[in-house]
């Protein structure tokens, strides 16, 4: 399974929050924003900080999607 952060970016648009604002408020590096954009791994601590800043739950910012290997089964 792969992770998608599309929900997070949609929520940021709705709240008119920039990547830089999220980065500053959640207290993480620009590298984390890059990982989010690439649907890469980020720590549970970073996810928790994002949820705190966005005032939401984990399922509001990410979802698990089947990756290519899962679909071939």
C-alpha positions as CSV (number, residue, x, y, z in Angstrom):
1,X,0.0,0.0,0.0
2,X,1.1,3.5,-0.8
3,X,0.2,6.7,1.0
4,X,-1.4,9.7,-0.6
5,X,-1.5,13.2,0.9
6,X,-3.9,14.7,-1.6
7,X,-6.4,15.3,1.1
8,X,-3.9,17.4,3.0
9,X,-3.2,19.6,0.1
10,X,-6.9,20.0,-0.6
11,X,-7.4,21.0,3.0
12,X,-4.6,23.5,2.8
13,X,-6.2,25.1,-0.2
14,X,-9.5,25.3,1.6
15,X,-7.8,27.0,4.6
16,X,-5.7,29.2,2.3
17,X,-2.5,27.9,4.0
18,X,0.8,27.8,2.1
19,X,3.5,25.1,2.3
20,X,5.7,27.6,4.1
21,X,3.0,28.3,6.7
22,X,2.4,24.6,7.4
23,X,6.1,24.0,7.6
24,X,6.6,26.9,10.1
25,X,3.5,26.1,12.3
26,X,4.2,22.4,12.4
27,X,7.9,22.9,13.0
28,X,9.5,20.8,10.4
29,X,11.9,21.2,7.5
30,X,11.2,21.9,3.8
31,X,12.3,18.3,3.2
32,X,9.0,17.1,4.8
33,X,7.0,19.2,2.3
34,X,8.9,17.6,-0.5
35,X,8.2,14.1,0.9
36,X,4.5,15.0,1.2
37,X,4.4,16.2,-2.4
38,X,6.0,12.9,-3.5
39,X,3.7,10.8,-1.2
40,X,6.8,9.6,0.6
41,X,7.3,8.5,4.2
42,X,7.1,11.0,7.0
43,X,7.3,10.2,10.7
44,X,4.3,9.8,12.9
45,X,5.5,12.8,14.9
46,X,5.3,14.9,11.7
47,X,1.8,13.6,10.9
48,X,0.7,14.4,14.5
49,X,2.1,17.9,14.2
50,X,0.2,18.4,10.9
51,X,-3.0,17.2,12.4
52,X,-2.6,19.6,15.4
53,X,-2.0,22.6,13.1
54,X,-4.8,21.7,10.7
55,X,-7.1,20.7,13.6
56,X,-8.1,17.4,12.1
57,X,-7.6,13.7,12.3
58,X,-5.1,11.5,10.4
59,X,-7.8,10.2,8.0
60,X,-8.5,13.8,7.0
61,X,-5.0,14.3,5.6
62,X,-3.9,11.0,4.2
63,X,-5.2,7.8,2.7
64,X,-3.8,4.5,1.8
65,X,-4.0,3.5,-1.9
66,X,-3.0,0.3,-3.6
67,X,0.3,0.6,-5.3
68,X,1.2,-1.0,-8.7
69,X,2.5,-4.3,-7.1
70,X,-0.8,-4.7,-5.1
71,X,-2.9,-4.4,-8.3
72,X,-1.1,-7.1,-10.3
73,X,-2.1,-9.8,-7.8
